[in-house]
């Protein structure tokens, strides 16, 4: 991650499964911004959207890990 620190102010990881996703956001200095689990539906993605909107950093790298094709639902929801 050291090579990416200069390019991004924050990082968000999302682990997607069938019924829920787990996510964590950190600053470039590795201070935790948020960490939570949410349901794989509009309510869960709106929760993530709210946390992302509350982060006052200019550039965020988002990485997603998925089992099977469960990530497709998160890509198709128009809330982002």
Secondary structure per residue as TSV (DSSP state, phi and psi in degrees):
chain	resnum	aa	ss	phi	psi
A	1	X	-	360.0	-18.7
A	2	X	T	-59.0	-32.4
A	3	X	T	-71.2	-21.7
A	4	X	T	-92.3	-16.8
A	5	X	T	-57.5	-38.3
A	6	X	T	-73.7	-19.0
A	7	X	T	-91.6	-24.6
A	8	X	-	-130.8	146.8
A	9	X	S	-88.8	-17.1
A	10	X	E	-158.5	165.2
A	11	X	E	-137.4	140.5
A	12	X	E	-129.1	128.7
A	13	X	E	-110.2	138.0
A	14	X	E	-130.2	124.0
A	15	X	E	-108.1	112.7
A	16	X	E	-101.8	134.1
A	17	X	-	-132.3	-175.5
A	18	X	S	-59.5	-47.9
A	19	X	S	-105.6	-13.5
A	20	X	E	-154.2	170.4
A	21	X	E	-135.3	149.3
A	22	X	E	-111.8	138.8
A	23	X	E	-142.7	152.4
A	24	X	E	-146.5	136.4
A	25	X	E	-119.0	137.8
A	26	X	E	-133.5	158.1
A	27	X	E	-82.0	173.3
A	28	X	T	-62.4	-21.7
A	29	X	T	-91.6	8.3
A	30	X	-	71.1	21.8
A	31	X	-	-82.0	133.8
A	32	X	E	-71.1	129.2
A	33	X	E	-94.2	-42.2
A	34	X	E	-163.8	160.0
A	35	X	E	-157.8	125.5
A	36	X	E	-163.4	168.0
A	37	X	E	-113.1	147.0
A	38	X	E	-147.2	160.7
A	39	X	E	-73.0	151.6
A	40	X	S	-82.9	66.5
A	41	X	S	-151.4	-177.6
A	42	X	H	-57.3	-40.1
A	43	X	H	-60.6	-43.0
A	44	X	H	-65.5	-40.9
A	45	X	H	-73.8	-30.0
A	46	X	H	-66.2	-36.0
A	47	X	H	-62.7	-44.5
A	48	X	H	-63.1	-43.4
A	49	X	H	-58.5	-41.1
A	50	X	H	-63.2	-41.6
A	51	X	H	-66.6	-40.5
A	52	X	H	-65.9	-38.7
A	53	X	H	-67.2	-28.6
A	54	X	H	-79.7	-12.6
A	55	X	-	-80.7	124.2
A	56	X	-	-98.6	58.1
A	57	X	-	-127.3	153.1
A	58	X	S	-86.1	-29.0
A	59	X	-	-139.1	128.7
A	60	X	E	-128.1	131.5
A	61	X	E	-95.4	126.4
A	62	X	E	-112.9	125.0
A	63	X	E	-116.1	142.6
A	64	X	E	-130.0	133.4
A	65	X	E	-116.2	133.0
A	66	X	E	-134.2	147.8
A	67	X	S	-97.6	129.9
A	68	X	T	57.7	-132.5
A	69	X	T	-113.3	24.1
A	70	X	T	-66.2	-22.6
A	71	X	H	-68.3	-22.1
A	72	X	H	-59.0	-39.4
A	73	X	H	-58.0	-41.4
A	74	X	H	-69.4	-28.1
A	75	X	H	-79.1	-23.9
A	76	X	H	-90.6	-19.5
A	77	X	-	-68.4	130.0
A	78	X	T	-83.0	13.3
A	79	X	T	-77.6	-7.6
A	80	X	-	-99.9	360.0
